[in-house]
Amino acid sequence: MKSSIIAKLEALQEHYEEIQAHLIDAEVIANQERFQALSKEYAQLTDVTKCFQLWSNLQKDIEIAKILLHDPEMRDLAEEELKETKKRNHEFEKQLQILLLPKDPDDEKNCFLEIRAGTGGNEAAIFAGDLFRMYHNYADSNRWSIEVINAIEREHCGYKEIIAKVSGDNVYSRLKFESGGHRVQRVPETESQGRIHTSTCTVAILAEISATELQDINPSDLRIDTFRSSGAGGQHVNTTDSAIRITHIPTGIVVECQDERSQHQNKAKALSVLAARIRALELQKRREIEASERRNLLGSGDRSDRIRTYNFPQGRITDHRINLTIYRLNEVIGGKLDMLIQPIINQYKADQVSALSEQD
């Protein structure tokens, strides 16, 4: 392992031990704000520090095995031990590289989930509903909460568009790779001749913006309109103009919210979604540059990027970014998404390590 990396790990270990000492200090414990901040930092450093300690101990074992190579009676045993320790050493170094990767500052944030029906008419709307239930079940399995911000339903069931806020631990880190085009291949219930139809939906995952960042939006850049909330088929949900439509004039981004009966609540929710979309637009521009330079599993940010195909006749689901195909479609649609999400995260980290190695 490079000396520069070892020096960085030694500094992190020293800092970890300093925090450990502070956490048992009476003055620090009395200051709850500082105590919580240090506890959080301590938890973040625990994995990398413990891994480095194990790696350091292994270096001693390697040195002992090398010395024993000169002993005729111990040579065979030492060679076997050296072979095993070098293998473990390689695994530890690989793990340390991953643990040292820069953290995405958004990973711990809540996020907004946006699903829109694409090509395919009513079948696309039905698929949008299927996707929303899939993510809802996944959120439930992780003990996250999910709150609908706005929904435009289709008469034949499903959604033309649905926007929800997902809240919980490390929500964005698990869902951020879901953005893009999702394609379904199946025989619709209305198809009398059994022909397979192809429909599409787009999914967007937007990290929630903090209250401080929300204040950065210039009120003069906004046009706010009110209208009467309505449900599927045009039936009015209530008789007051509580629904809100906010237009960000510089970008043309439009957000509507009519889920709450209070105009004030709808406005607050719409502003949160708007801020997240503005920031996502800025990130998209950066990712387009990155995507032109190297593969980027987060994509360019363009919702037309096709990332996944759900083939119901064959019970097959394919993630096109990493050429992963599994035949457990019903389980995935039922909310068991980790079998798709974890391989993407693993590949993303591997790509980051590779990119860092190229820079070195």
BELNOR-V977503 format. One line per field, one symbol per residue. phi: phi as a letter, one per 40 degrees, with the letter a starting at -180 (. if undefined). psi: psi as a letter, one per 30 degrees, with the letter a starting at -180 (. if undefined). burial: # if it has 9 or more other ideal C-beta (glycine too) atoms within 8 Angstrom, else .. A space follows every 10 residues. Layout:
phi = ???
psi = ???
burial = ???
This chain:
phi = .ccccccccc cccccccccd cccbcdcccc cdcccccccc cccccdcccc cccccccccc cccccccccc cdcbdccccc cccccccccc ccccccdccc ccccccdccc abbbbbcbch fccccccdcc cccccccccc ccgcbbbcca abccdcggbc aabbbbbicf ccccbcccch cbbbbacccc ccbgccbbbb bbbbbbcccc ccccccccdc cbbbbbacca bcggcccabb cccbbbbcdc bgcbbbabcc cccccccccc cccdcccccc cccdcccccc cccacbccgc gcccccbabb bcdbgbbbcc cbfbbbbbdc cccchccccb cccccccccc cccccccccc
psi = kkeeeeeeee eeeeeeeeee eefgkeeeef jeeeeeeeee eeeffeeeee eeeeeeeeee eeeeeeefff jeffeeeeee eeeeeeeeee eeeeeeeeff kkkjffefll lkkkkkkbkg beeeeeeeee eeeeeeeeee fghlkkkkek kjlkeglake kkklkkkakh eeeeffgfka kkkkjljlff jfggkklkll lkkkjkkkkl eeeeffkjff fkkkkklkkl akggkkelgl ifkkkkkjee fgkkkkkgel fkeeeeeeee eeeeeeeeee eeeeeeeeee ffelkjffaf fkffjjfkkj jeefhkkkjf eghkklhhee eefffifffe eeeeeeeeee eeeeeeeee.
burial = ....##.### .##.##..## .##....##. ....#..##. ##..##.##. #####..##. ##..##.##. #..##..##. ##..##.##. .######### #....##.## ########.# .######### ########## .#.#.#.### #.##...### ########.. ###.###### ########.. #.....#### #########. ..##..#... .#.#.#.### #....#.... .#######.. ..#.###### ..#.###.## ########## #.###.##.# #....##### #.#.###### ##..#####. #....#.##. .##.###.## #.###.###. ###.##....
